[in-house]
Amino acid sequence: MSTPYDQQIEDLLAEYRDAREQAVDTRRQINEIQATATAPRQVVKATVGAQGQVLALDFPTGAYRNMAPKDLSRVIRATLDQARAKALSQVMEVAVERLPEGMTPVDMVRGNFDPRDVMPKDIQLPDAVKEYVEHGFGPKRGGVRS
């Protein structure tokens, strides 16, 4: 026996599963983000990940050899800052539209969450709703289903 609620429940469950998969996909996309910046005169080239972690630091030319250590340090820091800003911009593009309620872009960038924790795989339903979903009829009344 089917009721008008059966399709609504199935639609809601499908929406939930889709939202959960989108959250997992968003996390995957963010984990894959890399951004690179190159200093003037190609003194240094820095590549960072979504959380700002340094993935690569290269010296494409020998220009760094003619720099004082203090100046080279300043250029490296500035280049890393530029790469981090680019990575953050990419993260925001991916994340802002898809964030679940109660989560901030900062949580996403820092990896402070797992989408599976925010959106569990199985929905906890009251027993009466579980029974309805599984069997398609109302609660027991005096041992007889209505």
Residue frames as a rotation matrix with the C-alpha (Angstrom) as fourth column:
MET 1
0.584 0.812 0.000 0.00
0.812 -0.584 0.000 0.00
0.000 0.000 -1.000 0.00
SER 2
-0.527 -0.786 0.323 1.48
0.808 -0.581 -0.097 3.31
0.263 0.210 0.942 -1.08
THR 3
0.460 0.628 -0.627 0.70
0.761 -0.643 -0.086 6.76
-0.457 -0.438 -0.774 0.28
PRO 4
0.863 -0.122 0.491 1.43
0.236 -0.762 -0.603 10.27
0.448 0.636 -0.629 -1.02
TYR 5
0.788 -0.571 0.229 4.14
-0.546 -0.479 0.687 10.54
-0.283 -0.666 -0.690 1.65
ASP 6
0.628 -0.564 0.536 6.21
0.468 0.824 0.319 7.67
-0.621 0.050 0.782 0.26
GLN 7
0.461 -0.451 0.764 7.48
0.783 -0.198 -0.589 9.69
0.417 0.870 0.262 -2.70
GLN 8
0.770 -0.162 0.617 8.11
-0.295 -0.948 0.120 12.75
0.565 -0.275 -0.778 -0.52
ILE 9
0.770 -0.503 0.392 10.19
-0.285 0.277 0.917 10.69
-0.570 -0.819 0.070 1.90
GLU 10
0.476 -0.602 0.641 12.16
0.789 0.614 -0.010 9.13
-0.388 0.510 0.767 -0.95
ASP 11
0.587 -0.224 0.778 12.76
0.445 -0.713 -0.541 12.59
0.676 0.664 -0.319 -2.46
LEU 12
0.836 -0.263 0.482 13.98
-0.522 -0.654 0.547 13.96
0.171 -0.709 -0.684 0.88
LEU 13
0.646 -0.620 0.446 16.33
0.110 0.654 0.749 11.01
-0.755 -0.434 0.491 1.37
ALA 14
0.451 -0.467 0.760 17.70
0.891 0.187 -0.414 11.48
0.052 0.864 0.501 -2.17
GLU 15
0.723 -0.160 0.672 18.26
-0.015 -0.976 -0.216 15.20
0.691 0.146 -0.708 -1.53
TYR 16
0.827 -0.417 0.377 20.09
-0.450 -0.091 0.888 14.38
-0.336 -0.904 -0.263 1.67
ARG 17
0.518 -0.649 0.557 22.36
0.567 0.748 0.344 11.86
-0.640 0.137 0.756 -0.06
ASP 18
0.516 -0.290 0.806 23.11
0.710 -0.382 -0.592 14.37
0.479 0.878 0.009 -2.83
ALA 19
0.819 -0.182 0.544 23.97
-0.356 -0.905 0.233 17.10
0.450 -0.384 -0.806 -0.31
ARG 20
0.737 -0.563 0.375 26.28
-0.161 0.392 0.906 14.75
-0.657 -0.728 0.198 1.56
GLU 21
0.406 -0.585 0.702 28.09
0.854 0.517 -0.063 13.74
-0.326 0.625 0.709 -1.63
GLN 22
0.661 -0.154 0.735 28.47
0.325 -0.824 -0.465 17.40
0.677 0.545 -0.494 -2.62
ALA 23
0.862 -0.345 0.372 30.10
-0.504 -0.498 0.705 18.11
-0.058 -0.796 -0.603 0.73
VAL 24
0.508 -0.694 0.510 32.55
0.292 0.696 0.657 15.24
-0.810 -0.185 0.556 0.26
ASP 25
0.435 -0.309 0.846 33.28
0.890 0.005 -0.456 16.43
0.137 0.951 0.277 -3.29
THR 26
0.859 -0.105 0.502 33.88
-0.107 -0.994 -0.025 19.98
0.501 -0.033 -0.865 -2.05
ARG 27
0.721 -0.623 0.303 36.42
-0.355 0.043 0.934 18.71
-0.595 -0.781 -0.190 0.48
ARG 28
0.373 -0.578 0.726 38.16
0.721 0.673 0.166 16.71
-0.584 0.462 0.668 -2.26
GLN 29
0.613 -0.099 0.784 38.31
0.614 -0.564 -0.552 19.76
0.497 0.820 -0.285 -4.55
ILE 30
0.885 -0.288 0.367 39.76
-0.431 -0.806 0.405 21.88
0.179 -0.517 -0.837 -1.77
ASN 31
0.608 -0.682 0.405 42.37
0.019 0.523 0.852 19.24
-0.793 -0.510 0.332 -0.93
GLU 32
0.346 -0.438 0.830 43.53
0.902 0.398 -0.167 19.36
-0.257 0.806 0.533 -4.56
ILE 33
0.977 0.085 0.195 44.03
0.144 -0.939 -0.312 23.14
0.157 0.333 -0.930 -4.66
GLN 34
0.049 -0.978 -0.204 47.51
0.895 -0.048 0.444 24.42
-0.444 -0.204 0.872 -5.32
ALA 35
0.976 0.195 0.094 48.59
0.216 -0.879 -0.424 27.99
0.000 0.435 -0.901 -6.06
THR 36
0.099 -0.992 0.079 51.90
0.984 0.110 0.142 29.31
-0.150 0.063 0.987 -7.28
ALA 37
0.982 0.055 -0.183 53.46
0.035 -0.994 -0.108 32.78
-0.188 0.100 -0.977 -7.15
THR 38
0.261 -0.928 0.267 56.73
0.944 0.187 -0.272 33.96
0.202 0.323 0.925 -8.64
ALA 39
0.353 -0.239 -0.904 58.76
0.465 -0.794 0.391 36.88
-0.812 -0.559 -0.169 -7.32
PRO 40
0.919 -0.108 -0.380 59.99
-0.350 -0.670 -0.655 39.65
-0.184 0.735 -0.653 -9.59
ARG 41
0.096 -0.909 -0.406 63.08
-0.983 -0.024 -0.180 38.65
0.154 0.416 -0.896 -11.61
GLN 42
0.670 0.288 -0.684 62.11
-0.277 0.952 0.130 35.05
0.689 0.103 0.718 -10.85
VAL 43
-0.288 -0.766 0.575 64.13
-0.849 -0.075 -0.524 35.12
0.444 -0.639 -0.628 -7.66
VAL 44
-0.919 0.076 0.387 61.85
-0.175 0.799 -0.575 32.52
-0.353 -0.596 -0.721 -6.10
LYS 45
-0.335 0.852 -0.401 58.75
-0.595 0.139 0.791 30.54
0.730 0.504 0.461 -7.07
ALA 46
-0.883 0.079 0.462 56.50
-0.396 0.402 -0.825 29.21
-0.251 -0.912 -0.324 -4.30
THR 47
-0.334 0.811 -0.480 53.67
-0.300 0.391 0.870 26.68
0.893 0.435 0.112 -4.50
VAL 48
-0.847 0.140 0.512 51.28
-0.505 0.085 -0.859 26.17
-0.164 -0.986 -0.002 -1.59
GLY 49
-0.742 0.645 -0.181 48.28
0.553 0.742 0.380 23.97
0.379 0.182 -0.907 -0.85
ALA 50
0.082 0.928 0.363 44.79
0.359 -0.367 0.858 24.92
0.930 0.060 -0.364 0.26
GLN 51
0.801 0.197 -0.566 45.85
0.590 -0.095 0.802 25.26
0.104 -0.976 -0.192 3.89
GLY 52
0.867 -0.486 0.106 48.83
-0.477 -0.873 -0.099 27.43
0.141 0.035 -0.989 2.97
GLN 53
0.583 -0.685 0.437 51.33
0.073 0.580 0.811 24.63
-0.809 -0.441 0.389 3.44
VAL 54
0.116 -0.649 -0.752 54.47
-0.895 -0.397 0.205 24.99
-0.431 0.649 -0.627 1.33
LEU 55
0.850 0.219 0.480 54.49
0.003 0.908 -0.419 22.32
-0.527 0.358 0.771 -1.38
ALA 56
0.358 -0.775 0.521 57.45
0.929 0.242 -0.279 23.63
0.090 0.584 0.806 -3.37
LEU 57
0.776 -0.279 -0.566 60.00
-0.094 -0.938 0.333 26.41
-0.624 -0.206 -0.754 -3.16
ASP 58
0.450 -0.569 0.689 62.10
0.876 0.430 -0.217 26.84
-0.172 0.701 0.692 -6.28
PHE 59
0.207 -0.494 -0.844 64.77
-0.087 -0.869 0.487 29.27
-0.975 -0.027 -0.223 -7.44
PRO 60
0.815 0.292 0.501 64.27
0.396 0.349 -0.849 29.39
-0.422 0.891 0.169 -11.24
THR 61
0.681 -0.641 0.354 67.25
0.065 -0.429 -0.901 31.67
0.730 0.636 -0.250 -11.85
GLY 62
-0.047 -0.791 -0.610 70.47
0.900 0.232 -0.369 32.45
0.433 -0.567 0.701 -10.06
ALA 63
0.089 0.123 0.988 69.19
0.032 -0.992 0.121 35.91
0.996 0.021 -0.092 -9.09
TYR 64
0.942 0.332 -0.057 68.99
0.051 0.026 0.998 34.91
0.333 -0.943 0.007 -5.43
ARG 65
0.362 -0.887 -0.286 72.79
0.918 0.392 -0.054 34.57
0.160 -0.243 0.957 -5.31
ASN 66
-0.493 -0.556 0.669 73.21
0.515 -0.806 -0.290 38.33
0.701 0.202 0.684 -5.60
MET 67
0.370 0.736 0.567 70.83
-0.143 -0.558 0.817 39.13
0.918 -0.383 -0.101 -2.73
ALA 68
-0.654 -0.454 0.605 71.57
-0.636 -0.102 -0.765 39.79
0.409 -0.885 -0.222 0.90
PRO 69
-0.845 0.316 -0.431 70.07
0.421 0.891 -0.173 37.03
0.329 -0.327 -0.886 3.12
LYS 70
-0.629 0.635 -0.448 67.68
0.223 -0.404 -0.887 39.52
-0.745 -0.658 0.112 4.72
ASP 71
-0.402 0.464 -0.789 66.39
-0.825 -0.558 0.092 40.66
-0.398 0.688 0.607 1.30
LEU 72
-0.732 0.101 -0.674 66.07
-0.352 0.790 0.501 37.10
0.583 0.604 -0.543 0.08
SER 73
-0.849 0.430 -0.308 64.10
0.511 0.518 -0.686 36.19
-0.135 -0.740 -0.659 3.20
ARG 74
-0.467 0.683 -0.562 61.74
-0.259 -0.713 -0.652 39.13
-0.846 -0.159 0.510 2.61
VAL 75
-0.449 0.267 -0.853 61.19
-0.891 -0.053 0.452 38.11
0.075 0.962 0.261 -1.03
ILE 76
-0.862 0.126 -0.491 60.51
0.081 0.990 0.112 34.49
0.500 0.056 -0.864 -0.06
ARG 77
-0.718 0.620 -0.316 57.97
0.438 0.049 -0.898 35.53
-0.541 -0.783 -0.307 2.58
ALA 78
-0.371 0.582 -0.724 56.24
-0.598 -0.746 -0.294 37.95
-0.711 0.324 0.624 0.20
THR 79
-0.596 0.104 -0.796 56.06
-0.705 0.406 0.581 35.30
0.384 0.908 -0.169 -2.53
LEU 80
-0.885 0.300 -0.358 54.64
0.411 0.862 -0.296 32.74
0.220 -0.409 -0.886 -0.09
ASP 81
-0.572 0.698 -0.431 52.04
0.089 -0.470 -0.878 35.29
-0.816 -0.540 0.207 1.01
GLN 82
-0.395 0.404 -0.825 51.01
-0.883 -0.415 0.219 35.86
-0.254 0.815 0.521 -2.62
ALA 83
-0.745 0.090 -0.660 50.69
-0.260 0.873 0.412 32.13
0.614 0.479 -0.628 -3.25
ARG 84
-0.842 0.443 -0.308 48.64
0.503 0.437 -0.746 31.70
-0.196 -0.783 -0.591 -0.06
ALA 85
-0.464 0.688 -0.557 46.30
-0.391 -0.724 -0.569 34.52
-0.795 -0.046 0.605 -1.09
LYS 86
-0.471 0.259 -0.843 45.75
-0.845 0.144 0.516 32.83
0.255 0.955 0.151 -4.45
ALA 87
-0.847 0.131 -0.516 45.06
0.177 0.983 -0.040 29.49
0.502 -0.125 -0.856 -2.78
LEU 88
-0.742 0.591 -0.317 42.61
0.298 -0.133 -0.945 31.07
-0.601 -0.796 -0.077 -0.36
SER 89
-0.418 0.583 -0.697 40.79
-0.782 -0.622 -0.051 32.74
-0.463 0.523 0.716 -3.24
GLN 90
-0.587 0.163 -0.793 40.43
-0.516 0.680 0.521 29.36
0.624 0.715 -0.315 -4.97
VAL 91
-0.892 0.257 -0.372 39.15
0.441 0.678 -0.589 27.76
0.101 -0.689 -0.718 -1.77
MET 92
-0.615 0.683 -0.394 36.55
-0.152 -0.592 -0.791 30.48
-0.774 -0.427 0.468 -1.35
GLU 93
-0.457 0.432 -0.777 35.33
-0.888 -0.164 0.431 29.98
0.059 0.887 0.458 -4.92
VAL 94
-0.651 0.152 -0.744 34.82
-0.075 0.962 0.262 26.27
0.756 0.226 -0.615 -4.31
ALA 95
-0.797 0.145 -0.587 33.47
0.568 0.510 -0.646 26.45
0.206 -0.848 -0.488 -0.78
VAL 96
-0.934 0.355 -0.047 31.31
-0.279 -0.803 -0.526 29.50
-0.225 -0.478 0.849 -0.24
GLU 97
-0.313 0.877 -0.363 28.30
-0.875 -0.119 0.469 28.31
0.368 0.465 0.805 -2.21
ARG 98
0.064 0.311 -0.948 28.36
-0.178 0.939 0.295 24.79
0.982 0.150 0.115 -0.77
LEU 99
-0.843 -0.503 0.191 28.99
-0.268 0.083 -0.960 25.24
0.467 -0.860 -0.205 2.92
PRO 100
-0.120 0.791 -0.600 26.62
0.686 0.503 0.526 23.42
0.718 -0.348 -0.603 5.24
GLU 101
0.599 0.446 0.666 24.94
-0.154 -0.751 0.642 25.50
0.786 -0.487 -0.381 7.92
GLY 102
0.973 -0.201 0.117 27.21
-0.116 0.019 0.993 26.25
-0.202 -0.979 -0.005 10.85
MET 103
0.327 -0.902 0.283 30.44
0.834 0.416 0.362 25.83
-0.444 0.118 0.888 8.91
THR 104
0.703 -0.159 -0.694 32.75
-0.240 -0.971 -0.020 28.67
-0.670 0.180 -0.720 7.93
PRO 105
0.861 -0.464 -0.209 35.24
-0.177 0.112 -0.978 28.98
0.477 0.879 0.015 5.08
VAL 106
0.053 -0.870 0.491 37.97
-0.959 -0.181 -0.218 29.10
0.278 -0.459 -0.844 7.73
ASP 107
0.277 0.116 0.954 36.92
-0.549 0.834 0.058 25.61
-0.788 -0.540 0.295 8.91
MET 108
0.981 0.120 0.155 37.19
0.062 0.561 -0.826 24.43
-0.186 0.819 0.542 5.32
VAL 109
0.601 -0.799 -0.019 40.63
-0.487 -0.347 -0.801 25.95
0.633 0.491 -0.598 4.76
ARG 110
-0.148 -0.696 0.703 42.06
-0.987 0.055 -0.154 24.62
0.069 -0.716 -0.694 7.98
GLY 111
-0.358 0.053 -0.932 40.56
-0.284 0.945 0.163 21.17
0.889 0.324 -0.323 7.44
ASN 112
-0.858 0.000 0.514 38.80
-0.514 -0.023 -0.858 21.36
0.012 -1.000 0.020 10.81
PHE 113
0.069 0.927 0.369 35.92
-0.741 0.295 -0.603 19.17
-0.668 -0.232 0.707 9.74
ASP 114
-0.968 -0.143 0.207 34.99
0.026 0.761 0.648 16.04
-0.250 0.632 -0.733 7.92
PRO 115
-0.546 0.814 -0.199 31.79
-0.760 -0.381 0.527 16.28
0.353 0.439 0.826 5.86
ARG 116
-0.277 0.439 -0.855 30.83
0.147 0.898 0.414 12.83
0.950 -0.011 -0.313 7.13
ASP 117
-0.764 0.002 -0.645 30.74
0.645 0.005 -0.764 14.27
0.002 -1.000 -0.006 10.66
VAL 118
-0.840 0.458 -0.290 28.53
-0.405 -0.886 -0.224 17.17
-0.360 -0.071 0.930 9.62
MET 119
0.124 0.868 -0.481 26.25
-0.992 0.126 -0.027 15.02
0.038 0.481 0.876 7.49
PRO 120
-0.424 -0.322 0.846 26.18
-0.501 0.862 0.077 11.41
-0.754 -0.391 -0.527 8.73
LYS 121
-0.956 -0.027 -0.293 25.59
-0.268 0.489 0.830 8.65
0.120 0.872 -0.475 6.21
ASP 122
-0.474 0.826 -0.304 22.40
0.673 0.563 0.480 7.42
0.567 0.023 -0.823 7.84
ILE 123
-0.399 0.468 0.788 19.62
-0.488 -0.837 0.250 9.59
0.776 -0.285 0.562 9.12
GLN 124
-0.961 0.141 -0.239 18.43
0.278 0.513 -0.812 8.87
0.008 -0.847 -0.532 12.66
LEU 125
-0.454 0.880 0.138 14.66
-0.369 -0.327 0.870 8.61
0.811 0.344 0.473 12.41
PRO 126
-0.368 0.448 0.815 12.10
-0.881 0.111 -0.459 8.12
-0.296 -0.887 0.354 15.17
ASP 127
-0.824 0.007 0.567 10.80
0.006 1.000 -0.003 4.56
-0.567 0.001 -0.824 15.36
ALA 128
0.188 0.978 0.088 7.37
0.223 0.045 -0.974 5.53
-0.956 0.203 -0.210 14.00
VAL 129
0.476 -0.081 -0.876 8.94
-0.757 -0.545 -0.361 7.14
-0.448 0.835 -0.320 10.94
LYS 130
-0.660 -0.750 -0.050 11.29
-0.695 0.584 0.420 4.17
-0.286 0.312 -0.906 10.40
GLU 131
-0.524 0.539 0.659 8.33
0.261 0.839 -0.478 1.83
-0.811 -0.079 -0.580 10.53
TYR 132
0.542 0.755 -0.369 6.42
-0.096 -0.380 -0.920 3.97
-0.835 0.534 -0.134 8.07
VAL 133
0.131 -0.583 -0.802 9.38
-0.952 -0.300 0.063 4.16
-0.277 0.755 -0.595 5.68
GLU 134
-0.813 -0.555 0.176 10.06
-0.510 0.825 0.245 0.43
-0.282 0.110 -0.953 5.91
HIS 135
-0.758 0.550 0.351 6.49
0.489 0.835 -0.252 -0.85
-0.432 -0.020 -0.902 5.86
GLY 136
-0.891 0.336 0.305 4.37
0.072 -0.558 0.827 1.97
0.448 0.759 0.473 4.49
PHE 137
0.140 0.987 -0.077 1.68
0.440 0.007 0.898 1.97
0.887 -0.159 -0.433 7.15
GLY 138
0.262 0.081 0.962 0.85
-0.521 -0.827 0.211 3.93
0.813 -0.556 -0.174 10.27
PRO 139
-0.652 -0.553 0.518 1.68
-0.706 0.193 -0.682 3.18
0.277 -0.811 -0.516 13.90
LYS 140
-0.682 0.371 -0.630 0.33
0.394 0.912 0.110 0.14
0.616 -0.173 -0.769 15.67
ARG 141
-0.416 0.628 0.658 -2.95
-0.833 -0.553 0.001 0.64
0.365 -0.547 0.753 17.44
GLY 142
0.296 0.552 0.779 -3.89
-0.841 0.537 -0.061 -2.08
-0.452 -0.638 0.624 19.85
GLY 143
-0.260 -0.515 0.817 -1.67
-0.087 0.855 0.511 -4.55
-0.962 0.062 -0.267 18.02
VAL 144
0.328 0.419 0.847 -3.32
0.823 0.314 -0.473 -3.85
-0.464 0.852 -0.242 14.67
ARG 145
-0.775 -0.615 -0.143 -1.78
0.430 -0.680 0.595 -1.63
-0.463 0.399 0.791 12.01
SER 146
0.203 0.876 -0.438 -4.03
0.126 -0.467 -0.875 1.03
-0.971 0.122 -0.205 10.60
